[in-house]
Amino acid sequence: MKQPIVSIVIPCYNEEEVFSLTYLQLKKVLQSLISERLIDPRSQLLFVDDGSHDHTWDKIVEACRYDVAVSGLKLSRNFGHQKALLSGLEEASKFADCIISVDADLQDDVTIIHDFIAKYLEGYEVVYGVRKKRETDTFLKRTTALGFYQMMKKLGIPIIYNHADYRLMSKRSINEMMRFKETNLFLRGIVPLVGFKTTKVYYDRKERAAGESKYPLAKMLAFALDGITSFSVKPIRLITMFGFIASFISVIAGGYVLLEKMLGHTESGWASMMISLWFIGGLLLLSIGLIGEYIGKIYEEVKRRPRYIIEETMNLKVEERARAISKVHV
């Protein structure tokens, strides 16, 4: 197999503090792969600025001007991690043979990119980076993550356990993935649906190099809900099942009340009545909210709004980059 052109896509949102370190480490990996003749010298780093409010884009522009192997993509506003990642994958697939996605916080071990490339050269089109363990997570995050993966599995959603968005995809697999046109993106669920030959590479996750996490508990829960409602209607069916169970219990309870009345044993049952009302009321509100979540997704899908808008690019034109790189290597 010929040396593939590789693009490493890095979504960034307010990553000013960690950008320089991320750039240096990924550049080192890229140079190592090129020197070992595993990848084409035209390979690049593609940083995607997802509407940052700090100086992240300024740093990307500076790196692009200094290094022809760096490209930048600036979105017009904050569209969210998944859409920012998708924009980078789509742009990179126009000139790269395979694309690696990695977060800017350096928690994912970038040294295993060598293993990604080795697996790609063996013929694998999708290579998942999978965490060996979750010791760096807090107890709450570790517990909720375990519950999330177990729930997704029981709902029949194809998701790779302990895998986030650290992966390699071939140009062909990304082109096929782009045929999925839904607005509500959950790439961890979409990528396994593409198929093709896949494998896993295991690594230990590190502490965040600098800055703060962009996924607090509220965002994590919202992300999990998006993933569940984007890929399964089983929660709706569970509501139907609860409805049947509640109806069955109410028939039994009604029969019991009538029997007690006929026997003259009826007494005021304020506590039991209030508990029943609160329980049924809470169940109804929960059911309506879940159904509303699905209706909201339908509402977003039928409008067919663009998933992201690009405001500015740097070094993305293939011909210009190729000419610049050829001058460097002359």
Contacts in CASP RR format, 6 or more apart in sequence:
PFRMAT RR
TARGET T0000
AUTHOR 0000-0000-0000
METHOD contacts of the structure
MODEL  1
MKQPIVSIVIPCYNEEEVFSLTYLQLKKVLQSLISERLIDPRSQLLFVDD
GSHDHTWDKIVEACRYDVAVSGLKLSRNFGHQKALLSGLEEASKFADCII
SVDADLQDDVTIIHDFIAKYLEGYEVVYGVRKKRETDTFLKRTTALGFYQ
MMKKLGIPIIYNHADYRLMSKRSINEMMRFKETNLFLRGIVPLVGFKTTK
VYYDRKERAAGESKYPLAKMLAFALDGITSFSVKPIRLITMFGFIASFIS
VIAGGYVLLEKMLGHTESGWASMMISLWFIGGLLLLSIGLIGEYIGKIYE
EVKRRPRYIIEETMNLKVEERARAISKVHV
1 121 0 8 1.000
1 123 0 8 1.000
2 40 0 8 1.000
3 37 0 8 1.000
3 38 0 8 1.000
3 39 0 8 1.000
3 40 0 8 1.000
4 39 0 8 1.000
4 40 0 8 1.000
4 43 0 8 1.000
4 96 0 8 1.000
4 97 0 8 1.000
4 98 0 8 1.000
4 117 0 8 1.000
4 120 0 8 1.000
4 121 0 8 1.000
5 39 0 8 1.000
5 40 0 8 1.000
5 42 0 8 1.000
5 43 0 8 1.000
5 95 0 8 1.000
5 96 0 8 1.000
5 97 0 8 1.000
5 98 0 8 1.000
6 30 0 8 1.000
6 33 0 8 1.000
6 39 0 8 1.000
6 40 0 8 1.000
6 43 0 8 1.000
6 44 0 8 1.000
6 96 0 8 1.000
6 97 0 8 1.000
6 98 0 8 1.000
6 99 0 8 1.000
6 100 0 8 1.000
6 117 0 8 1.000
7 43 0 8 1.000
7 44 0 8 1.000
7 45 0 8 1.000
7 46 0 8 1.000
7 92 0 8 1.000
7 95 0 8 1.000
7 96 0 8 1.000
7 98 0 8 1.000
7 99 0 8 1.000
7 100 0 8 1.000
8 26 0 8 1.000
8 29 0 8 1.000
8 30 0 8 1.000
8 43 0 8 1.000
8 44 0 8 1.000
8 45 0 8 1.000
8 46 0 8 1.000
8 99 0 8 1.000
8 100 0 8 1.000
8 101 0 8 1.000
8 102 0 8 1.000
8 113 0 8 1.000
9 46 0 8 1.000
9 48 0 8 1.000
9 85 0 8 1.000
9 88 0 8 1.000
9 89 0 8 1.000
9 92 0 8 1.000
9 99 0 8 1.000
9 100 0 8 1.000
9 101 0 8 1.000
9 102 0 8 1.000
10 22 0 8 1.000
10 26 0 8 1.000
10 45 0 8 1.000
10 46 0 8 1.000
10 47 0 8 1.000
10 48 0 8 1.000
10 101 0 8 1.000
10 102 0 8 1.000
10 103 0 8 1.000
10 104 0 8 1.000
11 48 0 8 1.000
11 50 0 8 1.000
11 81 0 8 1.000
11 84 0 8 1.000
11 85 0 8 1.000
11 88 0 8 1.000
11 101 0 8 1.000
11 103 0 8 1.000
11 104 0 8 1.000
12 19 0 8 1.000
12 47 0 8 1.000
12 48 0 8 1.000
12 49 0 8 1.000
12 50 0 8 1.000
12 52 0 8 1.000
12 56 0 8 1.000
12 60 0 8 1.000
12 84 0 8 1.000
12 104 0 8 1.000
13 49 0 8 1.000
13 50 0 8 1.000
13 51 0 8 1.000
13 52 0 8 1.000
13 56 0 8 1.000
13 78 0 8 1.000
13 80 0 8 1.000
13 81 0 8 1.000
13 84 0 8 1.000
13 214 0 8 1.000
14 52 0 8 1.000
14 53 0 8 1.000
14 54 0 8 1.000
14 56 0 8 1.000
14 214 0 8 1.000
15 22 0 8 1.000
15 52 0 8 1.000
15 54 0 8 1.000
15 56 0 8 1.000
15 104 0 8 1.000
15 105 0 8 1.000
15 211 0 8 1.000
16 52 0 8 1.000
16 54 0 8 1.000
16 55 0 8 1.000
16 56 0 8 1.000
16 59 0 8 1.000
17 210 0 8 1.000
17 211 0 8 1.000
18 104 0 8 1.000
18 105 0 8 1.000
18 106 0 8 1.000
18 208 0 8 1.000
18 209 0 8 1.000
18 210 0 8 1.000
18 211 0 8 1.000
19 47 0 8 1.000
19 56 0 8 1.000
19 59 0 8 1.000
19 60 0 8 1.000
19 63 0 8 1.000
19 104 0 8 1.000
20 59 0 8 1.000
21 106 0 8 1.000
21 209 0 8 1.000
21 210 0 8 1.000
22 104 0 8 1.000
22 105 0 8 1.000
22 106 0 8 1.000
22 209 0 8 1.000
23 45 0 8 1.000
23 47 0 8 1.000
23 63 0 8 1.000
23 70 0 8 1.000
25 106 0 8 1.000
25 110 0 8 1.000
26 45 0 8 1.000
26 102 0 8 1.000
26 110 0 8 1.000
27 45 0 8 1.000
27 67 0 8 1.000
27 69 0 8 1.000
27 70 0 8 1.000
29 110 0 8 1.000
29 111 0 8 1.000
29 113 0 8 1.000
29 114 0 8 1.000
30 39 0 8 1.000
30 43 0 8 1.000
30 44 0 8 1.000
30 45 0 8 1.000
30 69 0 8 1.000
32 114 0 8 1.000
33 39 0 8 1.000
33 43 0 8 1.000
33 113 0 8 1.000
33 114 0 8 1.000
33 117 0 8 1.000
34 40 0 8 1.000
34 41 0 8 1.000
34 43 0 8 1.000
38 114 0 8 1.000
38 117 0 8 1.000
38 118 0 8 1.000
38 121 0 8 1.000
39 117 0 8 1.000
40 97 0 8 1.000
41 325 0 8 1.000
41 329 0 8 1.000
42 321 0 8 1.000
42 322 0 8 1.000
42 325 0 8 1.000
43 69 0 8 1.000
43 96 0 8 1.000
44 69 0 8 1.000
44 70 0 8 1.000
44 71 0 8 1.000
44 96 0 8 1.000
44 315 0 8 1.000
44 321 0 8 1.000
45 69 0 8 1.000
45 70 0 8 1.000
45 71 0 8 1.000
46 70 0 8 1.000
46 71 0 8 1.000
46 72 0 8 1.000
46 73 0 8 1.000
46 88 0 8 1.000
46 91 0 8 1.000
46 92 0 8 1.000
46 316 0 8 1.000
47 60 0 8 1.000
47 63 0 8 1.000
47 70 0 8 1.000
47 71 0 8 1.000
47 72 0 8 1.000
47 73 0 8 1.000
47 104 0 8 1.000
48 72 0 8 1.000
48 73 0 8 1.000
48 74 0 8 1.000
48 75 0 8 1.000
48 84 0 8 1.000
48 85 0 8 1.000
48 87 0 8 1.000
48 88 0 8 1.000
49 56 0 8 1.000
49 57 0 8 1.000
49 60 0 8 1.000
49 72 0 8 1.000
49 73 0 8 1.000
49 74 0 8 1.000
49 75 0 8 1.000
50 75 0 8 1.000
50 78 0 8 1.000
50 79 0 8 1.000
50 80 0 8 1.000
50 81 0 8 1.000
50 83 0 8 1.000
50 84 0 8 1.000
51 57 0 8 1.000
51 74 0 8 1.000
51 75 0 8 1.000
51 76 0 8 1.000
51 77 0 8 1.000
51 78 0 8 1.000
51 79 0 8 1.000
52 78 0 8 1.000
57 74 0 8 1.000
57 312 0 8 1.000
60 70 0 8 1.000
60 72 0 8 1.000
60 74 0 8 1.000
60 314 0 8 1.000
61 72 0 8 1.000
61 314 0 8 1.000
63 70 0 8 1.000
64 70 0 8 1.000
64 71 0 8 1.000
64 72 0 8 1.000
64 314 0 8 1.000
64 315 0 8 1.000
65 314 0 8 1.000
68 315 0 8 1.000
68 321 0 8 1.000
68 324 0 8 1.000
68 325 0 8 1.000
68 328 0 8 1.000
69 325 0 8 1.000
70 314 0 8 1.000
70 315 0 8 1.000
71 313 0 8 1.000
71 314 0 8 1.000
71 315 0 8 1.000
71 316 0 8 1.000
71 321 0 8 1.000
72 313 0 8 1.000
72 314 0 8 1.000
72 315 0 8 1.000
72 316 0 8 1.000
73 87 0 8 1.000
73 88 0 8 1.000
73 91 0 8 1.000
73 310 0 8 1.000
73 312 0 8 1.000
73 313 0 8 1.000
73 314 0 8 1.000
73 316 0 8 1.000
74 310 0 8 1.000
74 311 0 8 1.000
74 312 0 8 1.000
74 313 0 8 1.000
75 83 0 8 1.000
75 84 0 8 1.000
75 87 0 8 1.000
75 308 0 8 1.000
75 309 0 8 1.000
75 310 0 8 1.000
75 311 0 8 1.000
76 309 0 8 1.000
76 310 0 8 1.000
76 311 0 8 1.000
77 309 0 8 1.000
79 87 0 8 1.000
79 307 0 8 1.000
79 308 0 8 1.000
79 309 0 8 1.000
81 165 0 8 1.000
81 214 0 8 1.000
82 185 0 8 1.000
82 186 0 8 1.000
82 187 0 8 1.000
83 185 0 8 1.000
83 307 0 8 1.000
83 308 0 8 1.000
84 308 0 8 1.000
85 101 0 8 1.000
85 165 0 8 1.000
85 187 0 8 1.000
86 185 0 8 1.000
86 187 0 8 1.000
86 307 0 8 1.000
86 308 0 8 1.000
87 307 0 8 1.000
87 308 0 8 1.000
87 310 0 8 1.000
89 99 0 8 1.000
89 101 0 8 1.000
89 169 0 8 1.000
89 174 0 8 1.000
89 177 0 8 1.000
90 174 0 8 1.000
90 178 0 8 1.000
91 313 0 8 1.000
91 316 0 8 1.000
92 99 0 8 1.000
92 174 0 8 1.000
93 99 0 8 1.000
93 171 0 8 1.000
93 174 0 8 1.000
93 175 0 8 1.000
93 178 0 8 1.000
94 318 0 8 1.000
95 318 0 8 1.000
96 171 0 8 1.000
97 170 0 8 1.000
97 171 0 8 1.000
98 117 0 8 1.000
98 120 0 8 1.000
98 168 0 8 1.000
98 169 0 8 1.000
98 170 0 8 1.000
98 171 0 8 1.000
99 168 0 8 1.000
99 169 0 8 1.000
99 171 0 8 1.000
99 174 0 8 1.000
100 113 0 8 1.000
100 116 0 8 1.000
100 167 0 8 1.000
100 168 0 8 1.000
101 165 0 8 1.000
101 166 0 8 1.000
101 167 0 8 1.000
101 169 0 8 1.000
102 108 0 8 1.000
102 110 0 8 1.000
102 113 0 8 1.000
102 165 0 8 1.000
102 166 0 8 1.000
103 164 0 8 1.000
103 165 0 8 1.000
103 166 0 8 1.000
105 208 0 8 1.000
105 209 0 8 1.000
105 210 0 8 1.000
105 211 0 8 1.000
105 213 0 8 1.000
106 206 0 8 1.000
106 208 0 8 1.000
106 209 0 8 1.000
107 136 0 8 1.000
107 205 0 8 1.000
107 206 0 8 1.000
107 207 0 8 1.000
107 208 0 8 1.000
107 209 0 8 1.000
108 129 0 8 1.000
108 164 0 8 1.000
108 166 0 8 1.000
108 203 0 8 1.000
108 205 0 8 1.000
108 206 0 8 1.000
109 203 0 8 1.000
109 204 0 8 1.000
109 205 0 8 1.000
109 206 0 8 1.000
112 129 0 8 1.000
112 201 0 8 1.000
112 203 0 8 1.000
115 127 0 8 1.000
115 201 0 8 1.000
116 127 0 8 1.000
116 129 0 8 1.000
116 167 0 8 1.000
116 168 0 8 1.000
116 201 0 8 1.000
117 168 0 8 1.000
119 127 0 8 1.000
119 168 0 8 1.000
119 199 0 8 1.000
119 201 0 8 1.000
120 127 0 8 1.000
120 168 0 8 1.000
120 170 0 8 1.000
123 197 0 8 1.000
124 197 0 8 1.000
124 198 0 8 1.000
124 199 0 8 1.000
125 169 0 8 1.000
125 170 0 8 1.000
125 172 0 8 1.000
125 173 0 8 1.000
125 196 0 8 1.000
125 197 0 8 1.000
125 198 0 8 1.000
126 167 0 8 1.000
126 168 0 8 1.000
126 169 0 8 1.000
126 170 0 8 1.000
126 173 0 8 1.000
126 191 0 8 1.000
126 194 0 8 1.000
126 195 0 8 1.000
126 196 0 8 1.000
126 197 0 8 1.000
126 198 0 8 1.000
126 199 0 8 1.000
127 167 0 8 1.000
127 168 0 8 1.000
127 198 0 8 1.000
127 199 0 8 1.000
127 200 0 8 1.000
127 201 0 8 1.000
128 160 0 8 1.000
128 163 0 8 1.000
128 166 0 8 1.000
128 167 0 8 1.000
128 198 0 8 1.000
128 199 0 8 1.000
128 200 0 8 1.000
128 201 0 8 1.000
129 163 0 8 1.000
129 166 0 8 1.000
129 167 0 8 1.000
129 200 0 8 1.000
129 201 0 8 1.000
129 202 0 8 1.000
129 203 0 8 1.000
130 160 0 8 1.000
130 161 0 8 1.000
130 162 0 8 1.000
130 163 0 8 1.000
130 200 0 8 1.000
130 201 0 8 1.000
130 202 0 8 1.000
130 203 0 8 1.000
131 162 0 8 1.000
131 163 0 8 1.000
131 164 0 8 1.000
131 202 0 8 1.000
131 203 0 8 1.000
131 204 0 8 1.000
131 205 0 8 1.000
132 162 0 8 1.000
132 202 0 8 1.000
132 203 0 8 1.000
132 204 0 8 1.000
133 204 0 8 1.000
134 141 0 8 1.000
134 142 0 8 1.000
134 145 0 8 1.000
134 162 0 8 1.000
134 205 0 8 1.000
136 205 0 8 1.000
136 206 0 8 1.000
136 207 0 8 1.000
137 145 0 8 1.000
140 217 0 8 1.000
141 217 0 8 1.000
141 220 0 8 1.000
144 217 0 8 1.000
144 220 0 8 1.000
144 221 0 8 1.000
144 224 0 8 1.000
148 224 0 8 1.000
149 159 0 8 1.000
149 161 0 8 1.000
149 162 0 8 1.000
151 228 0 8 1.000
152 159 0 8 1.000
152 227 0 8 1.000
152 228 0 8 1.000
153 159 0 8 1.000
153 161 0 8 1.000
155 228 0 8 1.000
155 231 0 8 1.000
155 232 0 8 1.000
155 234 0 8 1.000
155 235 0 8 1.000
156 232 0 8 1.000
156 234 0 8 1.000
157 189 0 8 1.000
157 227 0 8 1.000
157 228 0 8 1.000
157 231 0 8 1.000
157 232 0 8 1.000
158 189 0 8 1.000
158 192 0 8 1.000
158 193 0 8 1.000
158 231 0 8 1.000
159 188 0 8 1.000
159 189 0 8 1.000
159 192 0 8 1.000
160 188 0 8 1.000
160 192 0 8 1.000
160 200 0 8 1.000
163 188 0 8 1.000
163 200 0 8 1.000
164 188 0 8 1.000
165 187 0 8 1.000
165 188 0 8 1.000
167 191 0 8 1.000
169 177 0 8 1.000
169 191 0 8 1.000
170 196 0 8 1.000
172 196 0 8 1.000
173 191 0 8 1.000
173 194 0 8 1.000
173 195 0 8 1.000
173 196 0 8 1.000
176 194 0 8 1.000
176 196 0 8 1.000
177 190 0 8 1.000
177 191 0 8 1.000
177 194 0 8 1.000
180 190 0 8 1.000
180 193 0 8 1.000
182 230 0 8 1.000
182 301 0 8 1.000
183 300 0 8 1.000
183 301 0 8 1.000
183 303 0 8 1.000
183 304 0 8 1.000
183 305 0 8 1.000
183 307 0 8 1.000
184 226 0 8 1.000
184 229 0 8 1.000
184 230 0 8 1.000
184 297 0 8 1.000
184 300 0 8 1.000
184 301 0 8 1.000
185 230 0 8 1.000
185 307 0 8 1.000
186 226 0 8 1.000
186 227 0 8 1.000
186 230 0 8 1.000
186 231 0 8 1.000
188 227 0 8 1.000
189 227 0 8 1.000
189 230 0 8 1.000
189 231 0 8 1.000
192 198 0 8 1.000
215 223 0 8 1.000
225 293 0 8 1.000
228 235 0 8 1.000
229 235 0 8 1.000
229 293 0 8 1.000
229 294 0 8 1.000
229 297 0 8 1.000
230 297 0 8 1.000
233 294 0 8 1.000
235 290 0 8 1.000
236 290 0 8 1.000
236 291 0 8 1.000
236 294 0 8 1.000
239 287 0 8 1.000
239 290 0 8 1.000
239 291 0 8 1.000
242 283 0 8 1.000
242 287 0 8 1.000
246 280 0 8 1.000
246 283 0 8 1.000
257 266 0 8 1.000
260 266 0 8 1.000
315 321 0 8 1.000
315 324 0 8 1.000
END
